[in-house]
Amino acid sequence: MGNRSVLISGAGIAGPALAFWLRRHGFDPVVVERAPRFRDGGHSIDLRGVAREVVERMGLMADVRRAAIGTRGMSFVDDAGRRKASMPAELFGGEGPVAEIEILRGDLARVLYDATRADAEYVFGDSIATLADDGDGVRVTFESGARRRFDLVVGADGVHSTVRALAFGEESRFSHHLGSYTSYFTIPFPVRHELWDRYHTPLGGRVVAIRPTAREQEAKALFGFTSPPLPYDRQDMDGQKRLLAERFAGVGWEVPRLLAAMWDAPDFYFDVVAQIRMERWSNGRAVLLGDAAYCPSLMTGLGTSLALVGAYVLAGELAAAGGDHRAGFAGYEREMREYVRLAQARAEGGESGFLFPKSNAHIWLRNTMIRTVPYMPWKGLIAKKLRQADAITLKDYLGATAPAAR
Ligand SMILES: Cc1cc2nc3c(=O)[nH]c(=O)nc-3n(C[C@H](O)[C@H](O)[C@H](O)COP(=O)(O)OP(=O)(O)OC[C@H]3O[C@@H](n4cnc5c(N)ncnc54)[C@H](O)[C@@H]3O)c2cc1C
């Protein structure tokens, strides 16, 4: 096997998943993460379609199910908190807006990290500063001043990827604003959860939700609002909080309580809703994975699936090519392109009208549709369309379908 030493930037979902599969194929991955320690946080994410199969093949499904939330469905509530329409998780065979397996992003990342930390090197609190591909390998300098040499470098460092900026060019060339911003954070939640996600859609292009977690006494708040690109400072968290407080001033339901809790939230997160679209995901010895390469946006509910499947395919194609990066990266692009295209196309579907209705008549129409959908003969067609998440057949790169040993 050639090109054994692989530097992975980012210990989110894609990075640890890739480290897992590279180790299984005999590579030596090193993961560098900018955060000073393992980074928890995030809302519930959906584990659906073929990504579930990847987790099965990792032998980690039992761990994932143990950490799963058990969300029963989503409801829309009015400003007095009355339920107006509800969709149980099983409505579209577990492939609808609430997936059969909902798990906190941080809990899934933890399962992946725990499964790899013993036999992959992790470096926290550092970031790649420069990359120099000299044809035989990549000389890397880190912000800490450290210098190391690797055969290959993988950018699994999310939507604002540093590897992408260094090896492909600035973010604005690849990032497509989808017209909204989102924020999530943890709030104290002293009453017992009913395990339903509750969404409220005041008008004015705004949505707010309270979603349960697998832990007592806490919940996750989600805010979203439509807006053209905003000039805000990504490092200035207080400025982002002020922005959110202004946008949601005067909104009823639980919003005043959520905004009050926001100031003390341990994990406030605010970002643009964007897609990353690129014609190529590799350049020389550098390659991108997960959100860094093809973020589909949270409007699709497929970001984590793409990251998990992408990690499986990238490691598998590299191994199948005996470590030859040209052949391995070409195989990765070939296998993943259509899957990514279909996933990204899902952001053009009806979700934004669903979450950002323009008038009370729209709200009424949406709620009526939700209430009647279980009785509609075309329910099956919707489920089928949603199952497009499965639009890739996983090869068996290890030559055996038995789950990987831990
Ligand atoms: C804190 C957080 C919360 C999130 N919450 C949600 C959510 O609630 N719902 C949802 O659908 N999606 C959420 N996402 C995005 C979601 O995790 C991804 O869409 C998806 O899982 C793809 O994963 P990824 O590994 O490609 O990217 P990410 O999960 O974004 O991971 C990227 C990792 O790279 C690290 N990183 C960034 N820059 C550098 C650098 N220069 N050097 C080293 N490391 C770097 C980041 O700290 C992060 O750990 C969240 C991401 C983060 C980081």
The ligand as a Tripos MOL2 file, in Angstrom:
@<TRIPOS>MOLECULE
LIG
   53    58     1     0     0
SMALL
NO_CHARGES

@<TRIPOS>ATOM
      1 C1        -20.4070   22.5900   16.5470 C.3       1 LIG1
      2 C2        -21.1900   22.1100   15.3420 C.ar      1 LIG1
      3 C3        -22.5690   21.9640   15.4490 C.ar      1 LIG1
      4 C4        -23.3180   21.5160   14.3520 C.ar      1 LIG1
      5 N1        -24.6550   21.3450   14.5290 N.ar      1 LIG1
      6 C5        -25.3990   20.8540   13.5310 C.ar      1 LIG1
      7 C6        -26.7920   20.6320   13.6930 C.ar      1 LIG1
      8 O1        -27.3560   20.8890   14.7410 O.2       1 LIG1
      9 N2        -27.5200   20.1370   12.6720 N.ar      1 LIG1
     10 C7        -26.9200   19.8560   11.4780 C.ar      1 LIG1
     11 O2        -27.6240   19.3920   10.5560 O.2       1 LIG1
     12 N3        -25.6170   20.0420   11.2750 N.ar      1 LIG1
     13 C8        -24.8300   20.5530   12.2680 C.ar      1 LIG1
     14 N4        -23.4940   20.7660   12.0640 N.ar      1 LIG1
     15 C9        -22.9330   20.4180   10.7620 C.3       1 LIG1
     16 C10       -22.8190   18.9000   10.6030 C.3       1 LIG1
     17 O3        -22.0110   18.3640   11.5990 O.3       1 LIG1
     18 C11       -22.2480   18.6110    9.2480 C.3       1 LIG1
     19 O4        -23.1410   19.1110    8.2620 O.3       1 LIG1
     20 C12       -22.0980   17.1660    8.8660 C.3       1 LIG1
     21 O5        -22.1580   16.3000    9.9240 O.3       1 LIG1
     22 C13       -20.8160   16.9670    8.0710 C.3       1 LIG1
     23 O6        -19.7490   16.8290    8.9560 O.3       1 LIG1
     24 P1        -18.2750   17.3130    8.6960 P.3       1 LIG1
     25 O7        -17.4020   16.4630    9.5330 O.co2     1 LIG1
     26 O8        -18.0140   17.4010    7.2350 O.co2     1 LIG1
     27 O9        -18.2450   18.8210    9.2030 O.3       1 LIG1
     28 P2        -18.3540   19.3730   10.7080 P.3       1 LIG1
     29 O10       -19.2110   18.5330   11.5500 O.co2     1 LIG1
     30 O11       -18.6590   20.8140   10.5770 O.co2     1 LIG1
     31 O12       -16.8660   19.1910   11.2910 O.3       1 LIG1
     32 C14       -15.7800   19.9640   10.8860 C.3       1 LIG1
     33 C15       -14.7360   19.9300   11.9930 C.3       1 LIG1
     34 O13       -13.5640   20.5990   11.5270 O.3       1 LIG1
     35 C16       -13.0900   21.4520   12.5250 C.3       1 LIG1
     36 N5        -12.3120   22.5100   11.8980 N.ar      1 LIG1
     37 C17       -12.7520   23.6230   11.2550 C.ar      1 LIG1
     38 N6        -11.7300   24.3120   10.7730 N.ar      1 LIG1
     39 C18       -10.6030   23.6390   11.1180 C.ar      1 LIG1
     40 C19        -9.2260   23.8610   10.9100 C.ar      1 LIG1
     41 N7         -8.7690   24.9490   10.2560 N.pl3     1 LIG1
     42 N8         -8.3230   22.9560   11.3830 N.ar      1 LIG1
     43 C20        -8.7600   21.8620   12.0710 C.ar      1 LIG1
     44 N9        -10.0600   21.6080   12.3100 N.ar      1 LIG1
     45 C21       -10.9620   22.4890   11.8390 C.ar      1 LIG1
     46 C22       -14.3460   21.9390   13.2380 C.3       1 LIG1
     47 O14       -14.0540   22.4210   14.5410 O.3       1 LIG1
     48 C23       -15.1750   20.6590   13.2640 C.3       1 LIG1
     49 O15       -14.8620   19.8720   14.3810 O.3       1 LIG1
     50 C24       -22.6890   21.2360   13.1130 C.ar      1 LIG1
     51 C25       -21.2990   21.3960   13.0010 C.ar      1 LIG1
     52 C26       -20.5500   21.8220   14.0870 C.ar      1 LIG1
     53 C27       -19.0370   21.9650   13.9500 C.3       1 LIG1
@<TRIPOS>BOND
     1     1     2 1
     2     2     3 ar
     3     2    52 ar
     4     3     4 ar
     5     4     5 ar
     6     4    50 ar
     7     5     6 ar
     8     6     7 ar
     9     6    13 1
    10     7     8 2
    11     7     9 ar
    12     9    10 ar
    13    10    11 2
    14    10    12 ar
    15    12    13 ar
    16    13    14 ar
    17    14    15 1
    18    14    50 ar
    19    15    16 1
    20    16    17 1
    21    16    18 1
    22    18    19 1
    23    18    20 1
    24    20    21 1
    25    20    22 1
    26    22    23 1
    27    23    24 1
    28    24    25 2
    29    24    26 1
    30    24    27 1
    31    27    28 1
    32    28    29 2
    33    28    30 1
    34    28    31 1
    35    31    32 1
    36    32    33 1
    37    33    34 1
    38    33    48 1
    39    34    35 1
    40    35    36 1
    41    35    46 1
    42    36    37 ar
    43    36    45 ar
    44    37    38 ar
    45    38    39 ar
    46    39    40 ar
    47    39    45 ar
    48    40    41 1
    49    40    42 ar
    50    42    43 ar
    51    43    44 ar
    52    44    45 ar
    53    46    47 1
    54    46    48 1
    55    48    49 1
    56    50    51 ar
    57    51    52 ar
    58    52    53 1
@<TRIPOS>SUBSTRUCTURE
     1 LIG1         1 GROUP 0 **** ****
